[in-house]
Each structure stands twice: as C-alpha cells, then as structure tokens.
C-alpha cells in the first residue's frame, strides 16, 4: 500500500475505537496472508554493554557509570548451542559499539557460528561500521544486520545524539548494508524526546521508500543516568498503531513485538501480534549479564523474557492461535494486490 493512500494523521490521532480496531484487524489479516499464523523466534545474545557513543537516550552510553561486560567467543558459542537445543534457528548478536570487537574478532565468531550451526541465520546489531567492515562480516557469513535509523529527520537526530554522530553516516550505513546483500532491519523509538507527528510521518515515508526486510519499533523508555532520564515513556497505543500502519505499508516486512512493549505492559507483545507483528526475540544471553544490558529502565531480562522459558512463550502464542516453528524465519519478498 502506498503511504499516500493512508490517512496517517487520522490513524495516529483518532479517538474512535472502532477505527483503531479495524486498523489492527486489517494489519493482522494482511500479515496472515503473507506469513500465516506463524511467529518467528530469534535468540538474542547481548554480547557487550561497552559503547563508544554517547547517545542521549541510551542506558549504556559512554558516560553512564555502570558495570561493564563483554562476552568471549566461547560464551557466545555456548549461548548459540543452548539456543539451538531450544529450537532457535536465528541468533542475533547485539551490543554497543565496542572497539574490542574488531573485524577480525567478529569475523572469526560469525564464521564459527555458521560452521557449527549451518542451518541457522546470523543477525548482527552492533551499530555503525564502515562499508569495508560490513563487507568483511558479510563474507564471513552474517546474513542480516539491524540498525535503527532512530529518526528520518536530521534536525531531530541531532537532538538525540552527540555532535560527533552523523545522521548522514547512519543513513549511508543502511544503504551500504542493502548494497552488500544483507537482509536489513531498521526502526525508531516511539515517543522519543522532541518527536512530533511530522517526524513520525518522515519515518514512515523513509521506511516505505527504503523497504527494509525488518522494522523494529518500540516505545521510548527513559534510562537512569542519561540526559533524558526524567522524560515520559512513549505510548503503547501509538506504538501499536504504528506497527499496524507499517504492516499495511510493507505487507512482507518482518515486524518484531519488541521487549520494550513487554516491559511497559504484561501483554504488550501479544497486543503487538494482534496489530500485525510476527517476530519475538527472547534473550539467550548468560543469566549474569542480562540485567547489565540496561539500555532503558526495568528492561525485561529474566522470567518470561528468558529464552529458557521458550515452552511458555510457545504456549502463550498457541493460546492466541499462533505457532512458533523451528525456522530461520527469512523475509519473504512478495507482491500483493492492494
């Protein structure tokens, strides 16, 4: 569906519950046409909370005083083995921009994962790197890369990031990743400081034009020790509406029900699925590091978020009529009639 055919202002601001319910129902039906009643599980491995950047919203920003950690190659492979035994066929290596993870180190880790688990996809979410770095990682076996653009408005970007970070470079990274053959994911926070209806519309327009394979959005949640620590959290309702709109814009997109939604509401991820989402990323990280990857306050890191409770996750999905197969869950390029 073309963005111009949607009344974005109305869909994001209406107080008519019937209109909102219809939006969610249409998005869910479209998701079911493309992917069926299937939810893909990815095993998230948070490999480091070291970060060279000082993004104003992030709980692991450079200036935050917190206990730092990074996983060894052996720990990462152990997490993958645990995940493989549990039925995960995609591993998502996520972390801050940690200089310790050089191209050589990361290529070695990626290649070993692909060697040991050839039926699995490797997704990286490690921030901005150079084109040559992206190329080397792709050649080592990385299948996907997740890099949220955070906002498609350059002025808004400057209000969320320190001066040394460049909006233009962030966007160039996304186009480099696409050109190098990755399945590419991007996204933004809903309710981030200084966000407006106009900036959200720019986000939707960029995503519709770029057509990523995956879009990850979730409500902004403040983090202690950051300049935005006292800002209000983003709206669950607005996040769900945006998820549904993204499904209508990109019928084949992989759309996660994010941890942030589960953090703000106990059934946040189920509500996201009802609005068109089709991916969940349970945590495979070692138990003693999960709470340290505190990118925002009260992030889910134990209990139902832990990948070890995958049976409970599958049961909760079954209860709402969905299956979570053992599957890489690759993006489907499909053309549907509007």
Phi, psi and omega in degrees: 000136180283140182299331181291342180273356178255137175272082187300316180304314182294313183296329182274342187239348185298145175257010180278109183297330179294319179296320180292316178300320179295322177300311181296318182295319179295318179295317180295320179296321179293317176303317181294327178296324183273313189246357185071192180269061184239133174244127181269136178257133173241139178271114183272128178237110183272099195277342181194141172251016169282140177209134180281343186271165184230043180304136192292341186260349196264133182286353174245021178303159187307321187273355179286133177275104182211162177287123184262153177209162166212145181274146173280166176303319182295320178295319179297316179294325176297320177297318178297319179297317177301314180296318180298319178297330180275354178103008178282138179235013168223132175246129181251110178269111185240145177186172172289174178280086187259114184296341179297328179275079178289172176303317182298315180296312183292320179298322178296317180294313181298314181298321181291321177300313182295327178291316183283330184229070187294344179271008185246152173264147175246123177249136176248140174219079191233023175081196184282137173220174178279161180303319181295323176297314177301319180297314181297319180293323177295317180294332178285344176128358179296133183264324189223157176218131178252123179215101179296133176284340177074319174194141179267011179251118185299322180293320177295319179304318182294336179278346182255348188226156177291163187299333183285351178265142189243127174301318182297320180292321178302313180293321179298321177304316181298317180290326175297316180299315178299316183295330183275359173095010175288153157282125191248135173242144174221192181158186184203164174274142177261122182089019177295154180307138177073005177289143179230172175300323180294319180292324177297320179295326175294321177300313181296320179295317178298313182296320178297322180285317184286328182050066177292164176282333179217146175230120178252114175232151177200162180293140171301133174232126183294156180236134177301146177082006179248163178298340181255021185301330184260009178283151179288152176289157177289167184275129174296316182301314180295321178300316180295320178298318180293322175302314181295318178297319178298321177296320179293323179290321185230085185303330184264005184290146170275124192231103183288145164271101196282160177301325181300321177295319177293333178289320184276339181211134184299334176247027183300321183284326174296321178295324177295320177298320178295340179263004174119358180288159180210021178221140171230139182241083176293158188269122176259359185297157176304143184304325186279357177248347187302316182290342181279341178272067190263072182290341172207168186293139171063027180301135177302129179216353179224189178052235188293345178279336184293136182296337180297342179263031182301329178297322178292320178299314179297322180294320179294323177291319179299324182295336178251017171088025182236157177245151176234085186288164171281103192200144174296331179066051180288156177294137178257121175275109182226149174246118180248148174286137179291000000 
